[in-house]
Amino acid sequence: MVCRIDVYNMASLDEVDAPTAKQQLDAKNKKLVGKLIWLVVGAILFAFALVPLYNVLCTISGLNGKTNTTAAESANTKVDNTRWVDVQFTTNVMPGLGWNFYPKQSSVRLHPGQIETVIFVAKNTTNEVVVGQAVPSVTPGIAASNLKKIECFCFVRQSLKPGEEKEMPLRFYVSPELPKDVSEMTLSYAFFPAVKLDK
Amino acid sequence: MSTTTVAHHEEHHDHPAGIMRWLTTTNHKDIGTMYLTFSLIMFFVGGSMILAIRAELFQPGLQLLNPEFFNQLIGVHALVMIFAALMPAATGFANWMIPLQIGAPDMALPRLNNWGFWLLPPSAILLTLPFTLALFGIGDGALATGWTFYPPLSVQGGIGVDFAIFAVHLLGISSVLGSINIIVTLFNMRAPGMTLMKMPMFAWGWLITAFLLIATIPVLAGAVTMLLTDRHFGTHFFDAAGGGDPIMFQHLFWFFGHPEVYILLLPVWGFIPQILETFSRKPMYGYKAQVYSLWAIGALAVVVWAHHFFTAGMPVPALLYFMYSTMAISLPLAVLFFCWIKTMWKGSMSFETPMLFAVGWIILFGIGGLTGLVLADVAADAQYHNSYFVVAHFHYTLFAGGIMGIMAGTYYWLPKMTGHMYSEKLGKLHFWLTAISFNLTFIPQFFLGLAGMPRRIPDYALQFAEFNMISSIAAFVLGFSQLLFVYNIVSCARGGKKATDQVWEGAKGLEWTLPSPPPYHSFTEQPTVK
């Protein structure tokens, strides 16, 4: 049965009406392919648009603990004496940077609004000039925007001569708008190698 | 009789013989066969990699592999199995069966189809070449980051990462081309009278898969391109020192990675109901409900990605959102499960090999789904994350839910494709060996994970020794019983009992109205569907 229909079909292919139907189909296919290619292009653009979008979302939600990268205003902050916040410090040196890097005190207890200074020490253990960049991150992320840095070694790149040891101050306060349920914060610094200077 | 002669004449007339037939073919059946063969070969390539890993994990301590090589095998095993075994198998069936099921003479874009396939072998070579190069002292081997490419490791890694990035580019282009072809075929080439809501379920599964591929593969391609420019062109997308963020890569990757799970599974969810209705000899239950559920799952798939890295750090509202949206997927999935079971309910069932695989698939895939619900729980996930529990879970979904489903489809359509019946005895033996050794491989891994054994580590603590030993032995049984599968396929392709047109007593649909094997050019005039 089926075979017989097939033969009939093949005969009909050679008839006049078949090519026009095929051309119509080809045109229809081409049109749909065009639309689908736009969808692909859109998806690629979307992938790259996610980069700025992600940063915006992070700023709003404190997703990755990003803090201010330029000096914050220090004036007119009322100190909230009714509560305490513990701020702890951790430091990391990323691979490729031959430095020792640590805070002089591992934590500080303060009132929101109160300005504190903590000294961080970095020492270049290599025999060449090395430039590094510190990148801060705060947990819990939701409180990241409440940690205000007035002066920080992370705002600019730091350059150390061979064997040089440097004390670097961090001046900061925790804004009184800190969410009520946050009483502990961790400020983490990762020191990355920036550019290696030629001798 | 004369009719067959004409068909044969036609067959010899318009395509070259020998190797050129396969290199230049634009015929959907030839391309489908090439996809399926490629997939089967890569299944064994990826499988032998994991057997090397299971041999190392047979005992605690380091015996066979150095840790660096172990890491490379882990990542390449996953990439090979996902991109070179499972995805091409689904595409191969799409090529073979979609035109037959919807009464079309071929795929809509045959040349694109040829190109889509021939991108695959080069990308498989790109993935595995670094292993060989390392033997000659070039580079330090293949990608050693795991298949997920997480920075900063992937930014620091050797040339294996670059090879893998380009392989992913090629694989991505291949799948996007395949998807465009399938969508155009399904929209424009259906037989007159076959409305969208009369399409076979396999066509529906693939239609949604194709849209998911088009929406998410470019995001993966973009993410690995950013990785490439971070590695070689001084950008800082994922480098915190330059203001980038490594966590962002995880978001981009899993925006693709989670839908990818459904890309692998939706085609299977398409043909399993067809197998169930064939061997239950009654119509599929809840066709509409199944179609809507497939769409719901496809839509939810793209908004739940962050549950893959709950522990990376996220605000609580985000955690809750991703937890609830992930759990919401189980609702349409439950609808599908009930439809599958109801299809069999009070049916006149018989248990040929495809049906054995399909029923076993429902149970094992169900375990995969339920353990996924456990992982979706934010509070529980903190313990299970990156443990062997996760490994066992996704092998229940991707080996049982994916590959065993593909095997069901293979046995179901093999007589149609080759014109011969396979050996039912060997098929059943293959099923029981696979199902039992699969469970013996992965059930111990659930407990290892609960006890705290981390994944992707070549060594482990002494208390995990017994369960790892069981798992390793079972994995070797599982691996070697797949040789039965190959033997059965090859001997079926070479000869055997002639298959009838309908093959299975309860089989319905246009593909079963054609002779077995179907002529080289089928449905040159489209049938009309009532």
Interface residues (C-beta under 8 A of the other chain):
Chain A: V2 C3 R4 I5 D6 V7 Y8 N9 M10 S12 L13 L25 K28 N29 L32 V33 L36 I37 L39 V40 A43 I44 F46 A47 F48 L50 V51 Y54 N55 C58 S61 G62 L63 N64 G65 M94 P95 Q133 V135 T139 G141 I142 A190 F192 P193 A194
Chain B: S2 T3 T4 V6 A7 E10 A108 L109 Q156 V176 S179 I180 I183 V184 F187 N188 M189 I214 A215 T216 I217 P218 V219 A221 G222 A223 M226 F237 D239 A240 A241 D245 I247 M248 H251 L252 F255 G313 M314 P315 V316 P317 A318 D501 T513 L514 P515 P519 S522 F523 T524 E525 P527
